[in-house]
Amino acid sequence: MNNTNNKKIYDVVIIGGGPIGMFSAYLAKIKGLNVCLIEKNATLGGQLLTYLDKMIYDIPFSKMYAKDMVIKLANQLIESNSKIFLSSIFKTIKKKNNIFRLEFLCSSIKNIIRSKNIIIASGVGIFSPKKLEIPGTKKNSKIIYTINGIEKYKNKNIVILGGGDSAVDLANELYKISKNITIIHRRNEFRAEKNKVKNLRKNKIKLILNSLPTKIIGKKIIISNNENKKEITLNFDFVLVQYGQEIKNSTIGNLIKTIKIDKENKIIVDRLNQNTNIKNIYSVGDACTYLNKKRNITIGFGEAAVAINDIISKNQNKK
């Protein structure tokens, strides 16, 4: 194993290469800071990679596909010539003489870097789609969990499972290329935003509510009503499962033993500057929490700007 011990001291290290982490690194760079970004996955993008063809609305534009946001954020970060480490696993984070020493494996190569500040933008953790656990699902290539491109669903008979924003957004998006779409949801009411559900009904997408799938036989799905247990059978070309993501919590908060986290493993920060209880360690995006915190990409971008500006302000006060 090689050992890379970088003697350079960065102004800030960003932990996490999702949308908020990428923007944090880019913003730090264009404001004149020496910055380094460290990401656990082999690709930048974070949670956006789990729904590349989903439309994003909580941004200061009319709308944008997740895949387009990944491309735009990654390209501007790369063009800024910021240092980036992918496929990285942290071993230790220690502080000595007001300088942080970060040791991590990058593609099995040991690295040690030093920084005056750290911004943790590691999101909520590692994502994997929740599986459909009923008979007939094993090795069935027509059951889809991650949507990468929508063209193959054109004019197909599609069944969507779920009742949240992802399921409803997907149904409304696929309606543009297929008029044979059914949503199956276990409740009588959707959890998605009201305007999205209104569009769902406007598009006359078939709804089967208060029901659950019980079995798949070939290209037929059997659905049972929760109350009367009456069963119906639907034909399908594809079943798109949108039950959300199972999340393995990020270990960054636990790696720094004295950092304060809440019962959900979120890092507690001061909303005024995004600083944690440890001086010069910040957290932004889904990794952090404070009173009335909302999970929103635009809010995360704002948190990044607050943290970067606080770092710059402290540097100027030292001069």
Secondary structure, 3 states (H helix, E strand, C coil): CCEEEEEEEECEEEECCCHHHHHHHHHHHHCCCCEEEECCCCCCCHHHHHHCCCEECCCCCCCEEHHHHHHHHHHHHHHCCCEEECCEEEEEEEEECCEEEEEEEECCEEEEEEECCEEECCCCEEEEECCCCCCCCCCCCCEECCCCCCHHHCCCCEEEECCCHHHHHHHHHHCCCCCCEEEECCCCCCCCCHHHHHHHHHCCCEEECCEEEEEEECCEEEEEECCCCCEEEEECCEEEECCCEEEEECCHHHHCCCCCECCCCCEECCCCCCECCCCCEEECHHHEECCCCCCCHHHHHHHHHHHHHHHHHHHHHHC
